[in-house]
């Protein structure tokens, strides 16, 4: 098939780009002709909370990536839509994660759809955003107009899709493994690369720091006196997108400066393996969630997890099988971390993870995509 993926890709950074590129690789592996149409302008700089939208990594030479889409220029939307329309792809796959993209994507897809040939499938990260804004519902409704079929990556997202559409074809297909960040390394190699003390054990909070991700809950949990003098440190690896000053103040108030390692920047793809392979435990203390790419990175690197019981995290991380599920109460989070280090369940969890992660292959996602689109 001739397939076009529309969405974030190189030179843009982050999980959306990683997902689209990894999907393109899987589709190409199965013999399809794949182009990715990405942005010439993704977010105007005044709307982007981070330091840079761009990666420092090189482009994958095996991928065809076209930089064409300007998210805020309606004239561009018609031009790009007409350009892809003329290609007459058999299938367009488009990720949806933010209503802001609704007008842009909705217009492009309407132009493509007018060729009376192309089928359009969206893979939905979030139908309803974590941080809502005026116009979200209208933009989302406009986006779904030309969509033929939906893939939801969690049951929560499926329920949100049904609030907007109850007629079109829908399939639940969980987020596949993020297996594109390199091979599993020996702990001592990762520890040395990050210049960490091998005598300590490490908890990892990973990813862009947003309000809903609950870093404040983890800091409160980690302030428990039981963590002192245990040779356990918390690594916070990711760029602040929310109130860095508040977290700095908490660290100072709790006296945690000597127990926390902060890497306050975006972690490039080539560095991810070092942070996960150096760590004993990945903690996701989220206040709200649908699914999480961090979970799928942890699975790839065989790392036990502690997650809060929000969204679909508990389903993705079975309690006492691959780690622990807790409430969002900081004391409960702290108790789970202490239990992990005291009970020595790490090897049992790892053995379960190796089995559990077989559910999350990219080949399963591709199979679900084609089975879904056949029903259109």
VMD Tcl script that draws the C-alpha trace (Angstrom):
set ca {
  {0.00 0.00 0.00}
  {0.93 3.62 -0.45}
  {0.73 5.11 3.07}
  {1.19 8.66 4.32}
  {1.71 9.35 8.02}
  {0.86 12.90 9.04}
  {2.34 14.30 12.23}
  {5.42 15.08 14.24}
  {8.71 13.69 12.97}
  {12.37 14.68 12.58}
  {13.67 17.38 13.07}
  {11.09 17.68 15.87}
  {11.74 15.89 19.13}
  {9.74 13.88 21.63}
  {7.46 10.88 21.96}
  {5.15 11.78 19.07}
  {8.07 11.90 16.64}
  {9.50 8.67 18.04}
  {6.12 6.94 17.66}
  {5.50 8.07 14.07}
  {8.98 7.15 12.94}
  {8.88 3.74 14.64}
  {5.48 3.05 13.03}
  {6.86 4.02 9.62}
  {9.77 1.60 10.09}
  {7.36 -1.23 10.94}
  {5.13 -0.48 7.94}
  {8.16 -0.38 5.62}
  {9.35 -3.68 7.08}
  {6.04 -5.19 5.96}
  {6.59 -3.95 2.41}
  {4.54 -0.75 2.28}
  {5.58 2.52 0.66}
  {5.58 5.12 3.46}
  {6.07 8.88 3.57}
  {5.84 11.02 6.70}
  {4.49 14.55 6.23}
  {5.63 16.61 9.19}
  {5.70 20.26 10.13}
  {7.58 23.21 8.73}
  {6.13 24.98 11.78}
  {4.64 22.87 14.58}
  {3.99 25.41 17.35}
  {4.53 29.17 17.26}
  {7.36 29.84 19.73}
  {5.10 31.83 22.09}
  {2.85 28.76 22.51}
  {5.70 26.30 23.14}
  {6.60 25.89 26.83}
  {10.00 24.26 26.32}
  {13.44 25.49 25.32}
  {13.47 23.97 21.85}
  {11.13 22.01 19.61}
  {14.00 20.38 17.76}
  {16.15 17.33 18.32}
  {19.93 17.29 18.08}
  {19.83 13.76 16.67}
  {20.38 12.91 13.01}
  {17.52 11.91 10.73}
  {16.99 8.21 10.08}
  {18.25 7.85 6.49}
  {15.77 5.04 5.80}
  {12.73 7.26 6.30}
  {11.08 9.57 3.77}
  {10.17 12.71 5.74}
  {8.62 15.76 4.08}
  {8.55 19.03 6.02}
  {5.46 20.79 4.73}
  {2.79 21.58 7.36}
  {2.39 25.00 8.98}
  {-0.01 24.52 11.88}
  {-1.24 28.14 11.90}
  {-1.45 29.02 8.18}
  {-4.79 28.08 6.56}
  {-3.44 28.67 3.05}
  {-0.78 26.07 3.79}
  {-3.41 23.58 4.99}
  {-5.18 23.67 1.62}
  {-1.88 23.43 -0.27}
  {-0.62 20.44 1.74}
  {-4.01 18.74 1.56}
  {-4.11 19.12 -2.21}
  {-0.53 17.87 -2.50}
  {-1.29 14.66 -0.63}
  {-4.65 14.34 -2.38}
  {-2.86 14.14 -5.73}
  {-0.59 11.37 -4.43}
  {-3.72 9.24 -3.89}
  {-2.34 7.26 -0.96}
  {-4.33 4.18 -0.05}
  {-4.15 5.08 3.62}
  {-3.41 8.17 5.69}
  {-2.51 7.61 9.35}
  {-2.61 10.63 11.61}
  {-1.93 10.94 15.33}
  {-4.24 13.17 17.38}
  {-3.08 14.49 20.71}
  {-4.16 18.13 20.98}
  {-7.28 20.04 19.87}
  {-5.05 22.93 18.78}
  {-4.17 20.79 15.74}
  {-7.85 20.21 14.87}
  {-8.31 23.05 12.35}
  {-5.03 22.31 10.59}
  {-5.44 18.54 10.42}
  {-9.16 18.67 9.76}
  {-8.68 20.91 6.71}
  {-5.79 18.86 5.30}
  {-7.77 15.64 5.69}
  {-10.86 17.09 4.01}
  {-8.80 18.00 0.96}
  {-7.24 14.51 0.86}
  {-10.62 12.83 1.31}
  {-12.00 14.59 -1.76}
  {-9.94 12.29 -4.00}
  {-12.55 9.57 -3.27}
  {-9.78 7.01 -2.80}
  {-7.84 7.52 0.42}
  {-8.96 6.04 3.73}
  {-8.06 7.96 6.86}
  {-7.27 6.42 10.25}
  {-6.35 8.33 13.38}
  {-4.37 6.97 16.32}
  {-5.56 8.90 19.34}
  {-3.28 9.75 22.25}
  {-5.77 12.06 23.93}
  {-9.23 13.04 22.74}
  {-9.67 15.31 25.73}
  {-6.43 17.09 26.73}
  {-4.90 16.99 30.20}
  {-4.93 20.79 30.27}
  {-8.15 22.10 28.71}
  {-8.58 25.34 26.75}
  {-11.42 27.28 25.18}
  {-12.34 25.82 21.79}
  {-11.12 22.28 22.50}
  {-14.45 20.57 21.73}
  {-15.10 22.52 18.55}
  {-11.58 21.88 17.22}
  {-11.80 18.17 18.03}
  {-15.21 17.84 16.34}
  {-13.82 19.52 13.23}
  {-10.87 17.13 13.19}
  {-12.95 13.94 13.34}
  {-15.25 14.92 10.46}
  {-13.16 13.30 7.68}
  {-11.88 10.42 9.83}
  {-12.89 6.90 8.70}
  {-11.57 4.90 11.66}
  {-10.04 5.29 15.09}
  {-7.34 3.46 17.04}
  {-7.51 4.17 20.79}
  {-4.43 3.33 22.82}
  {-6.32 2.91 26.10}
  {-9.83 2.16 27.32}
  {-10.09 5.67 28.75}
  {-9.33 7.18 25.36}
  {-11.88 4.86 23.74}
  {-14.55 6.18 26.10}
  {-13.54 9.75 25.24}
  {-13.78 9.01 21.50}
  {-17.31 7.70 22.00}
  {-18.28 11.08 23.44}
  {-17.57 12.56 20.00}
  {-18.50 9.68 17.67}
  {-20.44 6.44 18.12}
  {-20.75 5.34 14.50}
  {-17.31 5.00 12.91}
  {-15.03 1.98 13.24}
  {-12.91 1.89 16.40}
  {-10.28 -0.49 17.75}
  {-8.45 -0.59 21.06}
  {-4.72 -1.21 20.50}
  {-2.35 -0.33 23.36}
  {0.76 1.78 22.89}
  {3.52 -0.50 21.56}
  {6.96 -0.77 23.14}
  {9.30 2.13 22.60}
  {12.07 -0.21 21.48}
  {13.88 2.40 19.41}
  {16.05 3.81 22.20}
  {18.79 1.20 21.97}
  {19.70 -2.11 23.52}
  {19.61 -2.94 27.22}
  {22.94 -2.02 28.82}
  {24.72 -3.47 31.82}
  {24.04 -1.32 34.87}
  {27.71 -0.47 35.43}
  {28.05 0.89 31.89}
  {25.02 3.17 32.30}
  {26.16 4.27 35.79}
  {29.57 5.20 34.44}
  {28.11 7.10 31.46}
  {25.97 9.23 33.80}
  {28.81 9.60 36.33}
  {26.72 8.12 39.14}
  {27.87 6.41 42.32}
  {27.49 2.62 41.82}
  {26.95 2.14 45.57}
  {23.55 3.88 45.36}
  {20.25 2.61 44.04}
  {18.23 4.89 41.81}
  {14.58 5.84 41.29}
  {13.78 7.50 37.95}
  {11.15 10.14 37.17}
  {11.44 10.57 33.42}
  {9.99 12.89 30.80}
  {8.72 16.41 30.29}
  {7.59 17.81 33.62}
  {3.96 18.84 33.45}
  {1.46 19.51 36.21}
  {-0.53 16.31 35.68}
  {2.56 14.10 36.00}
  {2.67 14.55 39.76}
  {6.34 15.26 40.46}
  {5.18 17.15 43.55}
  {3.57 13.94 44.85}
  {6.82 12.06 44.36}
  {8.86 14.75 46.12}
  {6.48 14.62 49.09}
  {6.77 10.83 49.13}
  {10.56 10.96 48.89}
  {10.77 13.44 51.79}
  {9.78 10.60 54.14}
  {12.53 10.11 56.74}
  {12.64 6.40 55.86}
  {14.55 7.26 52.67}
  {17.41 9.00 54.43}
  {20.64 7.07 54.92}
  {19.43 4.24 52.66}
  {21.71 5.05 49.73}
  {18.71 5.66 47.46}
  {18.64 8.67 45.14}
  {15.93 10.09 42.90}
  {16.83 11.05 39.33}
  {14.57 13.69 37.77}
  {15.35 13.60 34.04}
  {13.37 15.97 31.85}
  {12.67 19.55 30.94}
  {10.31 21.61 33.07}
  {7.10 22.61 31.31}
  {5.47 23.62 34.59}
  {6.54 25.89 37.46}
  {10.16 24.88 37.99}
  {10.40 27.29 40.90}
  {7.73 25.41 42.84}
  {9.64 22.13 42.59}
  {12.96 23.77 43.46}
  {11.35 25.26 46.56}
  {9.95 21.87 47.58}
  {13.35 20.22 47.22}
  {14.90 22.91 49.40}
  {12.13 22.83 52.02}
  {12.38 19.05 52.33}
  {16.19 19.19 52.43}
  {16.53 16.82 49.48}
  {19.33 18.57 47.59}
  {21.81 15.79 48.38}
  {19.36 12.99 47.54}
  {18.18 14.19 44.13}
  {19.96 14.27 40.78}
  {18.32 16.72 38.38}
  {18.94 16.66 34.65}
  {16.85 19.68 33.70}
  {16.73 19.34 29.93}
  {15.18 17.30 27.17}
  {16.76 13.85 27.07}
  {17.78 13.00 23.51}
  {16.89 9.59 22.11}
  {20.48 8.34 22.20}
  {20.70 9.10 25.95}
  {17.47 7.44 27.10}
  {19.04 4.00 27.55}
  {21.55 5.29 30.10}
  {18.89 6.72 32.42}
  {16.69 3.62 32.33}
  {19.51 1.09 32.56}
  {21.11 2.92 35.51}
  {17.84 2.96 37.44}
  {16.31 0.25 39.60}
  {12.74 1.55 39.58}
  {10.65 3.84 37.35}
  {7.99 5.90 39.16}
  {5.02 7.53 37.41}
  {3.09 9.41 40.12}
  {0.57 10.84 37.64}
  {-2.52 12.74 38.78}
  {-4.31 11.96 35.52}
  {-3.40 9.86 32.51}
  {-4.62 8.00 29.46}
  {-1.62 5.84 28.60}
  {2.09 6.61 28.96}
  {5.05 6.32 26.63}
  {7.30 6.11 29.71}
  {5.64 2.80 30.60}
  {6.55 1.40 27.20}
  {10.16 2.55 27.53}
  {10.34 0.90 30.96}
  {8.97 -2.32 29.49}
  {11.59 -2.28 26.75}
  {14.41 -1.94 29.29}
  {12.86 -4.53 31.67}
  {12.40 -2.02 34.49}
  {9.90 -2.46 37.35}
  {7.45 0.40 37.79}
  {5.34 2.14 40.37}
  {2.32 3.87 38.87}
  {-0.71 5.60 40.30}
  {-4.20 4.24 39.73}
  {-5.27 6.79 37.13}
  {-6.32 6.37 33.52}
  {-5.16 3.04 32.10}
  {-1.84 2.90 33.95}
  {-3.00 0.18 36.34}
  {-4.10 -2.01 33.43}
  {-0.80 -1.49 31.62}
  {1.23 -2.19 34.79}
  {-0.43 -5.08 36.64}
  {-0.12 -4.69 40.42}
  {2.47 -6.93 42.07}
  {3.34 -8.39 38.68}
  {5.53 -5.74 37.03}
  {5.62 -3.38 40.01}
  {3.06 -1.71 42.24}
  {-0.06 0.36 41.66}
  {-0.80 2.97 44.34}
  {-3.21 5.79 45.02}
  {-2.08 9.37 44.41}
  {-1.50 9.79 48.13}
  {2.22 10.60 48.62}
  {2.38 8.32 51.67}
  {1.12 5.38 49.58}
  {3.66 6.16 46.86}
  {6.42 6.29 49.46}
  {5.30 3.01 51.01}
  {5.39 1.28 47.63}
  {8.92 2.51 46.93}
  {10.14 1.38 50.34}
  {8.46 -1.99 49.83}
  {10.23 -2.43 46.51}
  {13.66 -1.93 48.02}
  {12.94 -3.89 51.20}
  {11.22 -6.96 49.75}
  {13.69 -7.55 46.93}
  {11.08 -8.31 44.26}
  {13.12 -6.80 41.45}
  {14.09 -10.06 39.72}
  {10.56 -11.47 39.93}
  {9.17 -8.30 38.40}
  {11.74 -8.40 35.61}
  {10.79 -11.98 34.72}
  {7.13 -10.96 34.56}
  {7.93 -7.87 32.48}
  {9.73 -10.00 29.87}
  {6.52 -12.00 29.44}
  {4.05 -9.12 29.79}
  {5.68 -6.90 27.18}
  {5.04 -9.44 24.43}
  {1.54 -7.91 24.25}
  {2.95 -4.62 23.00}
  {4.69 -5.36 19.72}
  {4.53 -3.02 16.73}
  {3.42 -5.90 14.52}
  {0.25 -6.19 16.63}
  {-0.47 -2.49 16.11}
  {0.03 -2.76 12.34}
  {-2.23 -5.83 12.23}
  {-4.91 -3.89 14.13}
  {-4.57 -0.90 11.79}
  {-5.24 -2.99 8.70}
  {-8.02 -5.02 10.29}
  {-9.68 -1.77 11.34}
  {-9.41 -0.05 7.99}
  {-10.82 -3.14 6.21}
  {-14.07 -2.53 8.06}
  {-14.48 0.96 6.57}
}
mol new
graphics top color blue
foreach p $ca { graphics top sphere $p radius 0.5 }
foreach p [lrange $ca 0 end-1] q [lrange $ca 1 end] { graphics top cylinder $p $q radius 0.2 }
display resetview
